[in-house]
Amino acid sequence: MKIQVKVHANSSQEKIEIKGRTVFEVWLKEKPTDGKANQKLLLLMKKHFNDRDVKMISGFNGRKKLLEVIGD
């Protein structure tokens, strides 16, 4: 399943907000430097989807990302 994610890096909180079936908005405490925010995003989404594999397809340097959730 492919999902769209809008990321707010360097936030004071960490949370995931579901905007639609495949649309999410995520707030991260990590700064968007050296891929730290991307790594944290993947960890949070993996936890949200019950440890299913999550990989980033596009949006490596932007706020809008396309992720793929792999598995059942």
C-alpha positions as CSV (number, residue, x, y, z in Angstrom):
1,M,0.0,0.0,0.0
2,K,1.3,3.5,-0.9
3,I,0.7,6.4,1.5
4,Q,1.3,10.1,1.2
5,V,2.9,11.8,4.2
6,K,3.3,15.5,5.0
7,V,6.1,16.0,7.5
8,H,6.7,18.8,10.0
9,A,10.3,18.3,11.2
10,N,11.8,20.1,14.2
11,S,8.5,20.2,16.0
12,S,8.0,20.3,19.8
13,Q,5.9,17.1,19.6
14,E,5.8,13.8,17.8
15,K,2.4,12.7,16.5
16,I,0.7,11.1,13.6
17,E,-2.6,12.5,12.3
18,I,-4.6,10.5,9.8
19,K,-6.1,12.7,7.1
20,G,-7.6,10.0,4.9
21,R,-7.2,6.3,4.0
22,T,-3.7,6.8,2.6
23,V,-2.9,10.4,3.6
24,F,-1.1,11.2,6.9
25,E,0.5,14.2,8.5
26,V,3.4,13.6,10.9
27,W,5.1,15.9,13.4
28,L,8.7,15.0,14.3
29,K,11.1,16.4,16.9
30,E,14.1,15.5,14.7
31,K,15.7,18.2,12.5
32,P,15.7,17.6,8.8
33,T,19.5,17.3,8.6
34,D,21.6,14.3,7.5
35,G,18.4,12.3,7.0
36,K,17.6,12.1,10.7
37,A,14.0,13.2,10.2
38,N,13.5,10.6,7.4
39,Q,14.9,7.8,9.6
40,K,12.6,8.8,12.5
41,L,9.6,9.1,10.1
42,L,10.2,5.5,8.9
43,L,10.5,4.2,12.5
44,L,7.3,6.0,13.6
45,M,5.4,4.7,10.5
46,K,6.7,1.2,11.1
47,K,5.4,1.3,14.6
48,H,2.1,2.7,13.5
49,F,1.6,-0.1,11.0
50,N,2.4,-2.9,13.6
51,D,6.1,-3.5,12.6
52,R,5.4,-3.9,8.9
53,D,8.2,-2.8,6.6
54,V,8.0,0.8,5.4
55,K,10.2,2.3,2.7
56,M,10.4,5.7,1.2
57,I,9.7,5.9,-2.5
58,S,10.0,9.7,-3.1
59,G,10.3,13.0,-1.3
60,F,13.7,12.4,0.3
61,N,14.5,16.1,0.5
62,G,11.0,17.6,0.8
63,R,8.1,17.8,3.2
64,K,5.8,15.7,1.1
65,K,6.8,12.1,0.9
66,L,5.5,8.9,-0.7
67,L,5.9,5.8,1.4
68,E,5.2,2.1,0.7
69,V,4.0,-0.2,3.5
70,I,5.0,-3.7,2.7
71,G,3.3,-6.8,4.0
72,D,-0.2,-8.1,4.7
